[in-house]
């Protein structure tokens, strides 16, 4: 039986949730058991890049047991070109990373509702 993929190679990890309105795009990522110092956030060619490393160590000297697991991860999320890169903010609390990406004033003007033709 093949072993499960490591955390850095599992598809879709970390889980992210996207929400947006006319003013901003908000990306929320669940990063349990990861410390803020092990997370890197950047913008790269209209992509929000979240990368880091998960390190876990457990030991029980009385039983002679220790376990270590490490895994790197990276998620890339495509962004529109009408964002204000200078005002992007990030917060990390209780294992949840929230990145707020403000839209430029021009972005609200570019939104358009498209009607569906019956028929």
C-alpha distances in whole Angstrom, upper triangle without the diagonal:
4,7,9,12,15,18,20,18,17,19,22,22,25,26,30,32,35,39,42,46,49,49,45,42,40,36,34,31,29,28,27,28,29,32,35,35,32,32,34,36,38,39,38,40,40,37,36,33,32,30,29,26,25,25,24,25,25,27,28,30,31,28,27,24,24,21,22,20,22,21,24,24,27,28,31,33,36,39,43,45,48,46,48,46,49,48,44,44,40,40,37,37,35,32,33,34,37,39,42,43,47,48,51,54,54,50,52,54,52,50,51,50,50,51,49,51,51,52
4,7,9,12,15,17,14,14,16,19,19,22,23,27,30,33,36,39,43,46,46,43,39,37,33,32,28,26,26,25,25,26,30,32,32,29,29,31,32,34,36,35,37,37,33,33,30,28,26,25,23,22,22,22,23,24,26,28,30,31,28,27,24,23,20,20,18,19,18,20,21,23,25,27,30,33,36,39,42,44,43,45,43,45,45,41,40,37,37,35,35,33,30,31,32,34,36,39,40,44,45,48,51,51,47,49,51,49,47,48,48,47,49,47,50,50,50
4,6,9,12,14,12,12,15,18,17,19,21,25,28,31,35,38,41,44,44,40,37,35,31,29,26,24,22,22,22,23,26,29,29,25,26,28,30,32,34,33,35,35,32,31,28,26,23,22,20,18,19,18,19,20,22,24,27,28,25,24,21,19,16,16,14,15,15,17,18,21,23,26,28,31,35,38,40,43,41,43,41,43,42,39,38,35,34,31,32,30,26,28,29,32,33,36,38,41,43,46,49,49,46,48,50,48,46,47,47,47,49,47,50,50,51
4,6,9,11,10,8,11,14,13,16,17,21,24,27,31,34,38,41,40,37,33,31,27,25,22,20,19,19,19,20,24,26,27,23,23,25,27,29,31,30,32,32,29,27,25,23,21,20,18,16,17,17,19,20,22,24,27,29,26,25,22,20,16,16,13,14,13,15,15,18,19,23,25,28,31,35,37,40,38,40,37,40,39,35,34,31,31,28,29,26,23,24,25,28,30,33,34,38,39,43,46,46,42,44,47,44,43,44,44,44,45,44,47,47,48
4,6,8,6,6,9,12,11,14,16,19,22,25,29,32,36,38,38,34,31,29,25,23,20,18,17,18,18,18,22,24,24,20,21,22,24,25,27,27,29,29,25,24,21,19,17,17,15,14,16,16,18,20,23,26,28,30,28,27,23,21,17,15,12,12,10,12,12,14,16,19,22,25,28,32,34,36,35,37,34,37,36,32,32,29,29,26,27,25,22,23,23,26,27,30,31,35,36,40,43,43,40,41,44,41,40,42,42,42,43,43,45,46,47
4,5,5,6,10,12,10,12,15,18,22,25,28,31,35,38,37,33,30,27,24,22,18,17,15,15,15,15,18,20,21,17,17,19,21,23,25,25,28,28,24,23,20,17,15,14,11,10,12,13,15,17,20,23,26,28,26,25,21,18,15,12,9,8,6,9,9,13,15,18,21,24,27,31,33,36,34,35,32,35,34,30,29,26,26,23,24,23,19,21,21,24,25,29,30,34,35,38,42,42,39,41,44,41,40,42,42,42,45,44,47,48,49
4,5,5,9,10,7,9,12,15,18,21,25,28,32,34,34,30,26,24,20,18,15,13,11,12,12,12,15,17,18,14,14,16,18,21,23,23,25,25,22,20,17,14,12,11,9,8,10,11,15,17,20,23,26,29,27,26,22,19,15,13,9,8,5,7,7,10,12,16,18,22,25,28,31,33,31,32,29,31,31,27,26,23,22,20,21,19,16,17,17,20,22,25,26,30,32,35,39,39,36,38,41,38,37,39,39,40,42,42,45,46,47
4,6,8,10,7,9,12,15,19,21,25,27,31,33,33,29,25,23,19,18,15,14,12,14,14,13,16,17,17,13,13,14,16,18,20,20,22,23,19,17,14,12,9,9,8,8,11,13,16,19,23,26,28,31,30,28,24,21,18,15,11,9,5,4,4,7,10,13,16,20,23,26,28,31,29,30,27,29,29,25,25,22,22,20,21,21,17,18,17,20,21,24,25,29,31,33,37,37,34,36,39,37,36,38,39,39,41,41,44,46,47
4,6,9,8,10,13,16,19,22,25,28,32,34,34,30,26,25,21,20,17,16,15,17,17,16,19,20,21,17,16,17,18,20,21,21,23,23,20,19,16,14,12,12,12,12,15,16,19,22,25,28,31,33,31,30,26,23,20,17,13,11,8,8,7,9,11,14,17,20,23,27,29,31,30,31,29,31,31,27,27,24,25,23,24,24,20,20,20,22,23,26,27,30,32,35,38,38,35,37,39,37,36,38,38,38,40,40,43,44,45
4,6,6,9,11,14,17,20,23,26,30,33,33,29,25,23,20,18,15,14,14,15,16,16,20,21,22,18,17,19,19,21,22,22,24,24,20,19,17,15,13,14,13,13,16,17,20,22,25,28,31,33,31,30,26,24,20,18,14,13,10,10,9,10,11,14,16,19,23,26,29,31,30,31,29,32,31,27,27,24,24,22,23,22,19,19,19,21,22,25,26,30,31,34,37,37,34,36,38,36,35,36,36,36,38,38,41,42,43
4,6,9,10,12,15,17,21,24,27,30,30,27,23,21,18,17,14,14,15,17,19,18,21,22,23,20,18,19,19,20,21,21,22,21,18,17,15,14,14,15,15,15,19,20,23,25,29,32,35,37,35,34,30,27,24,22,18,16,13,12,10,10,10,12,14,17,20,23,26,29,27,29,28,30,30,26,26,24,24,22,24,23,19,19,19,20,21,24,24,28,29,32,35,35,31,33,35,33,31,33,33,33,35,34,37,38,39
4,6,6,8,11,14,17,20,24,27,27,23,19,18,14,13,11,11,12,15,17,17,20,20,22,19,17,17,17,18,19,19,21,19,16,15,13,12,13,14,15,15,19,20,24,26,29,32,35,38,36,35,31,28,25,23,19,17,14,13,10,9,8,10,11,14,18,21,24,26,24,27,25,28,27,23,23,20,21,20,21,20,17,16,16,17,18,20,21,24,26,29,32,32,28,30,32,30,29,30,30,30,33,32,35,36,38
3,5,8,12,14,18,21,25,28,27,23,20,18,14,12,9,9,9,11,13,13,16,17,18,15,14,15,15,17,19,19,21,20,17,15,13,11,10,11,12,11,15,16,20,22,26,29,32,34,33,32,28,25,22,19,16,14,11,10,7,8,7,11,12,16,19,22,25,27,25,27,25,27,26,22,21,19,19,17,18,17,14,13,13,15,16,20,21,24,26,29,32,33,29,31,34,32,30,32,32,33,35,35,38,40,41
4,6,10,13,16,19,23,26,25,21,18,15,12,10,6,6,6,9,12,11,14,14,16,14,12,13,13,16,17,19,21,20,16,14,12,9,9,10,11,11,14,16,20,22,26,29,32,34,33,32,28,26,22,20,16,14,12,11,8,8,7,11,12,16,18,21,24,26,23,25,23,25,24,20,19,16,16,14,15,15,11,10,10,13,14,17,19,22,24,28,31,31,28,30,33,31,29,32,32,33,35,35,38,40,42
4,7,10,14,17,21,24,23,20,16,14,10,8,6,6,8,11,14,14,16,17,19,17,14,16,15,18,19,20,22,20,16,14,13,11,12,14,15,14,18,19,23,24,28,31,34,36,35,35,31,28,25,23,19,18,15,14,11,11,9,12,12,15,17,21,24,25,23,24,23,25,24,20,19,16,16,15,16,15,12,10,11,12,14,16,18,21,23,27,30,30,27,28,31,29,27,29,29,30,32,32,36,37,39
4,7,10,13,17,20,20,16,13,10,7,5,4,7,9,12,16,15,17,17,19,17,14,15,14,16,16,18,20,17,14,12,12,10,13,14,16,16,20,21,25,27,31,34,37,39,38,38,34,31,28,26,22,21,18,16,13,12,9,10,9,13,14,17,20,21,19,21,20,22,21,17,16,14,14,14,15,15,12,10,9,10,11,13,15,18,19,23,26,26,23,24,27,26,24,26,26,27,30,30,33,35,37
4,7,10,14,17,17,14,11,8,6,5,6,9,12,15,18,18,20,19,22,20,17,18,16,17,18,19,21,18,15,13,14,13,16,18,20,20,23,25,28,30,34,37,40,42,41,41,37,34,31,29,26,24,22,20,17,15,12,13,11,13,14,17,20,20,18,20,20,22,20,17,16,14,15,15,16,16,14,11,10,9,11,12,13,16,18,21,24,25,21,22,25,23,21,23,23,25,27,27,31,32,35
4,7,11,14,14,11,7,6,5,7,9,12,15,18,22,20,22,20,23,22,19,18,16,17,16,18,19,15,13,12,14,14,17,19,22,22,26,28,31,33,37,40,43,45,45,44,41,38,34,32,29,27,24,22,18,16,13,12,9,11,11,13,17,17,15,17,17,20,18,15,15,14,15,16,17,19,17,13,12,10,10,10,11,13,14,18,20,21,17,18,21,20,17,20,20,22,24,25,29,30,33
4,7,11,11,8,6,5,7,9,12,15,18,21,24,23,24,22,25,25,21,21,18,19,18,20,20,17,16,14,17,17,20,22,25,26,29,31,34,36,40,43,46,48,47,47,44,41,38,35,32,30,28,26,22,20,16,16,12,13,12,13,17,16,14,17,17,20,17,15,15,15,16,17,18,20,19,15,14,11,11,10,11,12,13,16,18,19,15,15,19,18,15,18,18,20,22,24,27,29,32
4,7,8,6,4,6,9,11,15,18,21,24,27,26,27,24,27,27,23,22,19,19,18,20,20,16,15,14,18,18,22,25,28,28,32,34,37,39,43,46,49,51,51,50,47,44,41,38,35,33,30,28,24,22,18,17,13,13,11,12,14,13,12,14,16,18,16,14,15,15,17,19,21,23,22,18,16,13,12,10,9,10,10,13,15,15,12,12,15,14,12,15,15,18,21,22,26,28,31
4,5,6,7,9,12,15,18,21,24,27,30,29,30,27,30,30,26,25,22,22,20,22,22,18,18,17,21,21,25,28,31,32,35,37,41,43,46,49,52,55,54,54,50,47,44,42,39,37,34,32,28,25,22,20,17,16,13,13,15,13,12,14,17,19,16,15,16,18,19,22,23,25,25,21,19,15,14,11,11,10,9,12,12,14,10,9,12,13,10,13,14,17,19,22,25,28,31
4,6,8,11,15,18,21,24,27,30,33,32,32,29,32,32,28,27,23,22,20,22,21,18,19,18,22,23,27,30,33,34,38,40,43,46,49,52,55,58,57,57,53,50,47,45,42,39,36,34,30,27,24,22,18,17,14,12,14,11,11,13,16,18,15,15,17,19,21,24,25,28,27,24,22,18,16,13,11,9,7,9,9,10,7,5,9,10,8,11,13,16,19,22,26,28,31
4,7,10,14,16,20,23,26,29,32,30,30,27,29,29,26,24,21,20,18,21,21,17,18,17,21,22,25,28,31,33,36,38,42,44,48,51,53,56,56,55,52,49,46,43,40,38,35,32,29,26,23,21,18,17,14,13,14,11,9,10,13,15,12,12,14,16,18,21,23,26,26,22,20,16,14,10,9,6,5,8,8,10,8,7,11,12,11,15,17,20,23,26,29,32,35
4,6,10,13,16,20,22,25,28,26,26,23,26,26,22,21,17,17,15,18,18,15,15,14,17,18,22,24,28,29,32,34,38,40,44,47,50,52,52,52,48,45,42,39,36,34,31,29,25,23,20,18,15,14,11,11,13,10,8,9,11,13,10,10,11,13,15,18,20,23,22,19,16,12,10,7,5,4,5,9,10,12,10,10,14,14,13,16,18,21,24,26,30,33,35
4,7,10,13,17,19,22,25,24,24,21,24,24,20,19,15,15,14,16,16,13,12,11,14,15,19,22,25,26,30,32,35,38,41,44,47,50,49,49,45,42,39,36,33,31,28,25,22,19,16,14,11,11,9,10,12,11,9,11,12,14,12,10,11,12,14,17,19,21,20,16,14,10,8,6,5,6,7,11,13,14,11,12,16,15,14,17,18,21,24,26,29,32,34
4,7,10,13,16,19,22,20,21,18,21,21,17,17,14,15,14,17,18,15,13,11,14,13,17,19,22,23,27,29,32,34,38,41,44,46,46,45,42,39,36,33,30,28,26,23,20,18,15,14,11,12,11,13,15,14,12,13,13,15,13,10,10,10,11,13,15,17,16,13,10,7,6,5,6,8,11,14,17,18,15,16,19,19,17,20,21,24,26,28,32,34,37
4,7,10,13,16,19,17,18,16,19,18,15,14,12,13,13,16,17,14,12,9,11,10,14,16,19,20,23,25,29,31,35,38,41,43,43,42,39,36,32,30,27,25,22,20,16,14,11,11,9,11,11,14,16,16,14,15,14,17,14,11,11,9,11,12,14,16,14,10,8,6,5,6,8,11,13,17,20,21,18,19,22,21,20,22,23,25,28,29,33,35,37
4,7,10,13,16,15,16,14,17,17,14,14,12,15,16,18,20,18,15,12,13,11,14,15,17,18,21,22,26,28,32,35,38,40,39,39,36,33,30,27,24,23,20,19,15,14,12,13,11,14,14,17,20,20,17,18,18,19,17,13,12,10,10,10,11,12,10,7,6,4,6,9,11,14,17,20,23,24,21,22,26,25,23,26,26,28,30,31,35,37,39
4,6,9,13,12,13,13,15,14,11,13,12,14,16,18,20,18,15,12,12,9,11,12,14,14,17,19,23,25,28,31,35,37,36,36,32,29,26,24,21,19,17,15,12,12,10,12,11,15,16,19,22,22,20,21,19,21,19,15,14,11,11,9,11,11,9,6,5,7,9,12,14,17,20,23,26,27,24,25,29,27,26,28,29,30,33,33,37,39,41
4,6,10,10,12,12,15,14,12,14,14,17,19,21,24,22,19,15,15,11,12,13,14,12,15,16,20,22,25,28,31,34,33,33,29,26,23,21,18,17,15,15,12,13,12,15,15,18,19,23,25,26,23,24,23,24,22,19,17,13,12,10,10,9,6,5,6,9,12,15,18,21,23,27,30,31,28,29,32,31,29,32,32,33,35,36,40,41,43
4,7,6,9,9,12,10,9,12,13,17,19,21,24,23,19,16,14,11,11,10,10,9,12,13,17,19,22,25,28,31,30,30,26,23,20,18,15,14,12,12,10,12,12,15,16,20,21,25,27,28,25,25,23,25,23,19,17,14,12,9,10,9,5,6,7,10,13,17,19,23,25,29,32,33,30,31,35,33,32,35,35,37,39,39,43,44,46
4,5,9,11,13,12,12,15,16,20,23,25,28,27,23,20,18,14,14,12,12,9,11,11,14,16,20,22,25,28,27,27,23,21,18,16,14,14,13,14,13,15,15,19,20,23,25,28,31,31,28,29,27,28,26,23,20,16,14,11,10,8,5,7,10,13,16,20,22,26,29,32,35,36,33,34,38,37,35,38,38,39,42,42,45,47,49
4,7,10,12,10,12,15,17,21,24,26,29,29,25,22,20,16,15,12,10,7,8,8,11,13,16,19,22,24,24,24,20,18,15,13,12,12,12,13,13,16,17,21,22,26,27,31,33,34,31,31,29,29,28,24,22,18,16,12,11,9,7,10,12,16,18,22,25,28,31,35,38,39,36,37,41,40,39,41,41,43,45,45,49,50,52
4,7,8,7,8,12,14,18,21,23,26,26,22,19,17,13,11,9,8,6,7,9,12,15,18,21,24,27,26,26,22,19,17,14,12,11,11,11,11,14,15,18,20,24,25,29,30,31,28,28,26,26,25,22,19,15,14,10,11,10,7,9,10,14,16,20,22,26,29,32,35,37,34,36,39,38,37,40,40,42,44,45,48,50,52
4,5,5,7,11,13,17,21,23,27,26,23,19,17,14,12,9,9,8,9,11,13,16,19,22,25,28,28,27,24,21,19,16,15,13,13,13,14,15,17,20,21,25,26,29,31,31,28,27,25,25,24,21,18,14,12,9,10,10,8,10,11,14,16,20,22,25,29,32,35,36,34,36,39,38,37,40,41,43,46,47,50,52,54
4,5,5,8,11,14,18,20,24,24,21,17,15,12,11,9,10,11,12,14,17,20,23,26,28,31,32,31,28,24,22,19,18,16,15,14,14,15,16,18,20,23,23,27,28,28,25,24,21,21,20,17,14,11,9,7,9,10,9,10,9,12,13,17,19,22,26,28,32,33,31,33,36,36,35,38,39,41,44,45,49,51,53
4,6,8,11,14,18,20,24,24,21,18,16,13,11,9,9,11,11,14,17,20,23,26,28,31,31,30,27,24,22,19,17,15,15,14,14,15,17,19,21,24,25,28,29,29,26,25,22,22,21,19,16,13,12,10,13,14,12,14,12,15,16,19,21,24,27,30,33,35,33,35,38,37,37,40,42,44,47,48,51,53,55
4,7,10,14,17,19,23,23,20,17,14,11,8,5,6,7,9,12,15,18,21,25,27,30,30,28,26,22,20,16,14,12,11,10,11,12,14,17,19,22,23,27,28,29,26,25,22,23,22,19,17,14,14,11,14,14,12,13,12,15,16,19,21,25,28,30,34,35,33,35,38,37,37,40,41,42,45,46,50,52,54
4,7,10,14,16,19,19,16,13,10,7,6,4,7,9,12,15,18,21,25,28,30,33,33,32,29,25,22,19,17,14,12,10,9,10,11,14,16,19,20,23,24,25,22,22,19,20,19,16,14,11,11,10,12,14,11,11,9,12,12,16,17,21,24,26,30,31,29,31,34,33,33,36,37,39,42,43,46,48,50
4,7,10,12,16,16,14,11,8,6,5,6,9,12,15,18,21,25,28,32,34,37,37,35,32,28,25,22,20,16,14,11,10,9,11,12,14,17,17,21,21,23,20,19,16,17,17,14,13,11,12,11,15,17,14,14,11,13,12,15,16,19,22,24,28,29,27,29,32,31,31,34,36,37,40,41,45,47,49
4,7,10,13,13,11,7,6,5,7,9,12,15,18,21,24,28,31,35,37,40,40,38,35,32,29,25,22,19,17,14,12,10,10,10,11,14,14,17,18,19,16,16,12,14,14,10,10,8,11,11,15,17,15,14,10,11,9,12,12,16,18,20,24,25,23,25,28,27,27,30,32,34,37,38,42,44,46
4,6,10,10,8,6,5,7,9,11,15,18,21,24,28,31,34,38,40,43,43,41,38,35,32,28,25,22,19,16,14,11,11,10,11,12,12,15,15,17,14,14,10,12,13,10,11,10,14,15,19,21,19,17,13,13,10,12,12,15,17,18,22,23,21,24,26,25,26,29,31,33,36,37,41,43,45
4,7,7,6,5,6,9,11,15,18,21,24,28,31,34,38,41,44,47,46,45,42,38,35,31,28,25,22,19,16,13,12,9,10,10,9,12,11,13,11,11,8,10,12,9,12,12,16,17,21,24,21,19,15,15,11,12,10,13,14,16,20,20,18,21,23,22,23,26,28,30,33,35,38,41,43
4,6,5,6,7,11,12,16,19,22,26,29,32,36,39,43,45,48,47,46,42,39,36,32,29,25,22,19,16,13,12,9,10,9,10,12,11,14,13,14,10,13,15,13,15,16,19,21,24,27,24,22,18,18,15,16,13,16,16,18,21,21,19,23,24,22,24,26,29,30,33,35,38,40,42
4,6,8,10,14,16,19,23,26,29,32,36,39,42,46,48,51,51,49,46,42,39,35,32,29,25,22,19,15,14,11,11,9,9,10,9,12,12,13,11,14,16,15,18,19,22,24,27,30,27,25,21,20,17,17,14,16,16,17,20,19,17,21,22,20,21,24,27,28,31,32,35,38,40
4,7,10,13,16,19,23,26,29,32,36,39,43,46,49,52,51,49,46,42,39,36,32,29,26,22,19,16,13,10,8,6,5,6,6,9,9,11,10,13,14,13,16,17,20,22,25,28,25,23,19,18,14,14,11,13,12,14,17,16,14,18,19,17,18,21,23,24,28,29,32,35,37
4,6,10,12,16,20,22,26,29,32,35,39,43,45,48,47,46,42,39,35,32,29,26,22,19,16,12,10,6,5,4,5,8,9,12,11,13,11,14,15,12,15,15,18,20,23,25,22,20,16,15,13,13,11,14,14,16,20,19,17,20,22,19,20,23,25,26,29,30,33,36,38
4,7,10,13,17,19,23,26,30,33,36,40,42,45,44,43,40,36,33,30,26,23,20,17,14,10,8,6,5,6,7,10,12,13,11,13,10,13,13,10,12,11,15,16,19,21,19,16,13,12,9,11,9,13,14,16,20,20,17,20,23,21,21,24,26,27,30,32,35,37,39
4,6,10,14,16,20,23,26,30,33,37,39,42,41,40,36,33,30,26,23,20,17,13,10,7,6,5,7,9,10,14,15,17,15,16,13,16,16,13,13,12,15,15,19,20,17,16,12,13,11,13,12,16,17,20,24,24,21,24,26,25,25,27,29,30,34,34,38,40,42
4,7,11,13,16,19,23,26,30,33,36,39,38,36,33,30,26,23,20,17,14,11,8,6,5,7,8,12,13,17,18,20,17,18,15,17,17,13,13,11,13,12,16,17,14,12,10,11,10,13,13,17,19,22,26,26,24,26,29,27,27,30,31,32,35,36,39,42,44
4,7,10,13,17,20,23,27,31,33,36,35,34,30,27,23,20,17,14,11,7,5,4,6,9,11,15,16,20,21,23,21,21,18,20,20,17,16,14,15,14,17,18,14,14,12,14,13,16,17,21,23,26,29,30,27,30,32,31,30,33,34,36,39,39,43,45,46
4,7,10,13,17,20,23,27,29,32,32,30,27,23,20,17,14,11,8,6,6,7,9,12,15,18,20,24,25,27,24,24,21,22,22,19,18,15,15,13,16,16,13,14,12,15,15,19,20,23,26,29,32,33,31,33,36,34,34,37,38,39,42,42,46,48,49
4,6,10,13,17,20,24,26,29,28,26,23,20,17,13,10,7,6,4,6,9,12,15,18,21,23,27,29,30,28,28,25,26,26,22,21,18,18,15,17,17,13,15,14,17,18,22,23,27,29,32,36,37,34,36,39,38,37,40,41,42,45,45,48,50,52
4,7,10,13,17,20,23,26,25,24,20,17,14,11,8,6,5,6,8,11,14,17,20,24,26,29,31,33,30,30,27,28,28,24,22,19,18,15,16,15,12,14,14,18,19,23,25,29,31,34,38,39,36,38,41,39,39,41,42,43,46,46,49,51,52
4,7,10,14,17,19,23,22,20,17,14,11,8,6,5,7,9,11,15,18,21,24,27,29,33,35,36,33,33,30,31,31,27,25,22,20,17,18,17,14,17,17,21,22,26,28,32,35,38,41,42,39,41,45,43,42,45,46,47,49,49,53,54,56
4,7,10,14,16,19,19,17,14,11,8,6,5,6,9,12,14,18,20,24,26,30,32,36,38,39,36,36,33,34,33,30,28,24,22,19,19,17,14,18,19,23,25,28,31,34,37,40,44,45,42,44,47,46,44,47,47,49,51,51,54,56,57
4,7,10,13,16,15,14,11,7,6,4,7,9,12,15,18,21,24,28,30,34,36,39,41,43,40,40,37,37,37,33,31,27,25,22,22,19,17,21,22,26,28,32,34,38,41,44,47,48,46,47,51,49,48,51,51,52,55,55,58,59,61
4,7,10,13,12,11,8,5,5,6,9,12,15,18,21,24,27,30,33,37,39,42,44,45,43,43,40,41,39,36,34,30,28,24,23,20,19,23,25,28,31,34,37,41,43,47,50,51,48,50,53,52,51,53,53,54,56,56,60,61,62
4,6,9,9,8,5,4,6,9,12,15,18,22,24,28,30,34,36,40,42,46,48,49,46,46,43,44,43,40,37,33,31,27,26,24,23,26,28,32,34,38,41,44,47,50,53,55,52,53,57,56,54,57,57,58,60,60,63,64,66
4,5,6,6,5,6,9,12,15,19,22,25,28,31,34,38,40,44,46,49,51,52,49,49,47,47,46,43,40,36,34,30,29,26,25,29,31,35,37,41,44,47,50,53,57,58,55,57,60,59,57,60,60,61,63,63,66,67,68
4,5,5,6,8,11,14,18,21,24,27,30,34,37,40,43,46,48,52,54,55,52,52,49,49,48,45,43,39,37,33,32,29,28,32,34,38,40,44,46,50,53,56,59,61,58,59,63,62,60,63,63,64,66,66,69,70,72
4,6,8,10,14,17,20,24,27,31,33,37,39,43,45,49,51,55,57,58,55,55,52,52,51,48,45,42,39,35,34,31,30,34,36,40,43,46,49,53,56,59,62,63,61,62,65,64,63,65,65,66,68,68,71,72,73
4,5,9,12,16,19,22,26,29,32,36,38,42,44,48,50,54,56,57,54,55,52,52,51,48,45,42,39,36,34,31,30,34,36,40,43,46,49,52,55,58,62,63,60,61,65,63,62,64,64,65,67,66,70,70,71
4,7,10,14,17,20,24,27,30,34,37,40,43,47,49,53,55,56,53,53,51,51,50,47,45,41,39,35,34,31,30,34,36,39,42,46,48,52,54,58,61,62,59,61,64,63,61,64,64,65,67,66,69,70,71
4,7,10,14,17,21,24,27,31,33,37,39,43,45,49,51,53,50,50,47,48,47,44,42,38,36,32,31,28,27,30,32,36,39,42,45,48,51,54,58,59,56,57,61,59,58,60,60,61,63,62,66,66,68
4,7,10,14,17,21,23,27,30,34,36,40,42,46,48,49,47,47,44,45,44,41,38,35,33,29,28,26,24,28,29,33,35,39,41,45,48,51,54,55,53,54,57,56,55,57,57,58,60,60,63,64,65
4,7,10,14,17,20,24,26,30,33,36,39,43,45,46,43,44,41,42,41,38,36,32,30,27,26,24,22,25,27,30,32,36,38,42,45,48,51,52,49,51,54,53,51,54,54,55,57,56,60,60,62
4,7,10,14,17,20,23,27,30,33,36,40,41,43,40,41,38,39,38,35,33,29,28,24,24,22,20,23,24,28,30,33,35,39,42,45,48,49,46,48,51,50,49,51,51,52,55,54,58,59,60
4,7,10,13,17,20,23,26,30,32,36,38,40,37,38,35,36,36,32,30,27,26,22,23,21,18,21,22,25,27,31,33,36,39,42,45,46,43,45,48,46,45,48,48,49,51,51,54,55,57
4,7,10,14,17,20,23,27,29,33,35,37,34,35,32,33,33,29,28,24,24,21,22,20,17,19,20,23,24,28,30,34,36,39,42,43,40,42,45,44,43,45,46,47,49,49,52,54,55
4,7,10,13,17,20,23,26,30,32,34,31,32,29,31,30,27,26,22,22,19,21,20,16,18,18,21,22,26,27,31,33,36,40,40,37,39,42,40,39,42,42,43,46,46,49,50,52
4,7,11,14,17,20,23,27,28,30,28,29,26,27,27,24,23,20,20,18,20,20,16,17,16,19,20,23,24,28,30,33,36,37,34,36,39,37,37,39,40,41,44,44,47,48,50
4,7,10,13,17,19,23,25,27,25,26,23,25,25,21,21,18,19,17,19,19,15,15,14,17,17,20,21,25,27,30,33,34,31,33,36,34,33,35,36,37,40,40,43,45,46
4,7,10,13,16,20,21,24,22,23,20,22,22,19,19,16,18,17,19,20,16,16,14,16,15,18,18,22,24,26,30,30,27,30,32,30,30,32,33,34,37,37,40,42,44
4,7,10,13,17,19,21,19,21,18,21,21,17,17,15,17,16,19,20,16,15,13,14,13,16,16,20,21,24,27,27,24,26,29,27,26,29,30,30,33,33,37,39,40
4,7,9,13,15,18,16,18,16,19,19,16,17,15,18,18,21,22,19,17,14,15,13,15,14,18,18,21,24,24,21,24,26,24,23,26,27,28,31,31,34,37,38
4,6,10,13,15,13,16,14,18,17,14,15,15,17,18,21,22,19,17,14,13,11,13,12,15,15,18,21,21,18,20,23,20,20,22,23,24,27,28,31,34,35
4,7,10,12,12,14,14,17,17,15,17,17,20,21,24,25,23,20,17,16,13,14,12,14,14,16,19,18,15,18,20,17,17,20,21,22,25,26,29,32,33
4,7,8,8,11,11,14,14,12,15,16,19,21,24,26,23,20,17,15,12,12,9,11,10,12,16,15,12,15,17,14,14,17,19,21,24,25,29,31,34
4,6,7,10,11,15,15,14,17,18,21,24,26,29,27,24,21,18,15,14,10,11,9,10,13,12,9,12,13,11,12,14,17,18,22,24,27,30,32
4,6,9,10,13,14,14,17,19,23,25,28,31,29,26,23,20,17,15,11,11,9,9,12,10,9,12,13,11,13,16,19,20,24,26,29,32,34
4,7,9,12,12,13,16,19,22,25,28,31,29,26,23,20,16,14,10,9,6,5,8,7,5,9,10,9,11,14,18,20,23,26,29,32,35
4,6,9,9,9,12,15,18,21,24,27,26,23,19,16,13,11,7,6,4,5,9,9,8,11,13,12,13,17,20,22,26,28,31,35,37
4,6,6,7,11,14,17,21,24,27,26,23,19,17,13,10,7,6,6,5,9,10,10,13,15,15,16,20,23,26,29,32,35,38,41
4,6,6,9,12,16,19,22,26,24,22,18,16,12,10,7,8,9,9,13,14,13,16,18,18,19,23,26,28,32,34,37,40,43
4,6,9,12,16,19,22,26,25,22,19,17,13,11,9,9,11,11,14,16,15,18,20,20,22,26,28,31,35,37,40,43,46
4,6,10,13,17,20,23,23,20,17,14,11,9,7,7,9,10,13,15,15,17,19,20,21,25,27,30,33,36,39,42,45
4,7,11,14,17,20,20,17,13,11,7,6,5,6,10,11,15,17,15,17,20,20,21,24,27,29,33,35,38,41,43
4,7,11,14,17,17,14,11,8,6,5,7,9,12,15,18,20,18,20,23,23,23,27,29,31,34,36,40,43,45
4,7,10,14,13,10,7,6,4,6,9,12,15,18,21,23,21,22,26,26,25,29,30,33,36,37,41,43,46
4,7,10,10,8,6,5,7,9,12,14,18,21,24,26,24,25,28,28,28,31,32,35,38,39,43,45,48
4,7,7,6,4,6,9,12,15,18,21,24,27,29,27,28,32,31,30,33,34,37,39,41,44,46,49
4,6,5,7,8,12,14,18,20,24,27,29,32,29,30,34,34,32,35,36,38,41,42,46,47,50
4,6,9,11,14,17,21,23,27,30,33,35,32,33,36,36,34,37,38,40,42,43,47,48,50
4,7,10,13,16,20,23,26,29,32,34,31,32,36,35,33,36,36,38,41,41,45,46,49
4,6,10,13,16,19,22,26,29,30,27,28,32,31,30,32,33,35,37,38,42,43,45
4,7,10,13,16,19,23,26,27,25,26,29,29,27,30,31,33,36,37,41,42,45
4,7,10,13,16,19,22,24,21,22,26,25,24,27,28,30,33,34,38,40,43
4,6,10,13,16,19,21,18,20,23,23,22,25,26,29,32,33,37,39,42
4,6,10,13,16,18,15,16,20,20,19,22,24,27,30,32,35,38,40
4,7,10,13,14,12,14,17,17,17,20,22,25,28,30,34,36,39
4,7,9,12,10,11,14,15,15,19,21,24,27,29,33,36,39
4,7,8,6,8,11,11,12,15,18,21,24,27,30,33,36
4,5,5,8,10,10,12,16,19,22,25,28,31,34,37
4,5,6,7,9,11,15,18,21,24,27,30,34,36
4,6,5,7,9,13,16,19,22,25,28,31,34
4,5,5,7,10,14,16,20,23,26,29,32
4,5,6,9,12,15,18,22,25,28,31
4,6,8,12,14,18,21,24,27,30
4,6,10,12,16,19,22,25,28
4,7,10,13,16,19,22,25
4,6,10,13,16,19,22
4,7,10,13,16,19
4,7,9,13,16
4,6,9,13
4,6,9
4,6
4
